[in-house]
Amino acid sequence: MPATELWAGALSLILIHEETGCQHSALHAARLLDQLCDSADIDDATRRLCERASSRLSHQERRHACAA
């Protein structure tokens, strides 16, 4: 999968996670970010940022979509 599609997919899933609290979206976003980390064409700062985001998304406390 080209890097552009990985970035778009990761950002889309992060937004879905933030809007709905969907843990599956967070985990899928983390996997895409991990794939981006493995890419040879990103710089070290971007790689560290992807690693931080992936780690945070992977280890979040489960929360419900509704605020009730």
N, C-alpha and C positions, 0 to 999 in steps of 0.2 A: 504494500500500500504506500503510495507516495506521501512524503512528509506533509504536504499541504492538507491532504485528507485526514491525516492523523491529528494535526493541529485543530482542524475544523471539528472533527469528531470529539476530541477531548474537550474543547471549549463548549460545544453543545451539551455534552453530558454533564459538565460542571454546572452549567446554567440550569439544566433540568434538576440536578441535585439541590442546588440552592433554592430553586423555586418550589420544589415539592418535598424535599427531604428524602428522596428516593436513594436508598443505600446502594442499590444495584447500579444506578447511574454513577455514583461515586466510585465504586469498585471498577467499573468499566473504564471510566476516565483515568483512574490510576494505572490501569493496564496499558492504555494508549500512551500515557506519559512515560511509562517504563520503556515502551518501544521507542519513543522519541529519544530517551536517554541513551539508548543503544546505537543511535544514528551517528555516523562518523562526521556528518556535516553540521553539527551544532557546536557552538563554543562552550567553554567550561562553565561560564556564568549561567548560561541558559540551561545547561545540563544540571547544575546544582539546583536551579529554580524548579525544574521539572521533578527532580528527586524529592525536594521538599514538599511540593504539591502532591505528588503521588503518595508519599508517606502520610501526609495529613489526611488525604481522602481515604486511604486504606485503614486508618486507625481511629476514625471518628466514632464517637459514641452513637449508637443507633437512636434516631429520633423519629417521631411520628410526623406525617405530612400535615396533619391538622394541629392547630395551636390550642385546641380545647382542653 
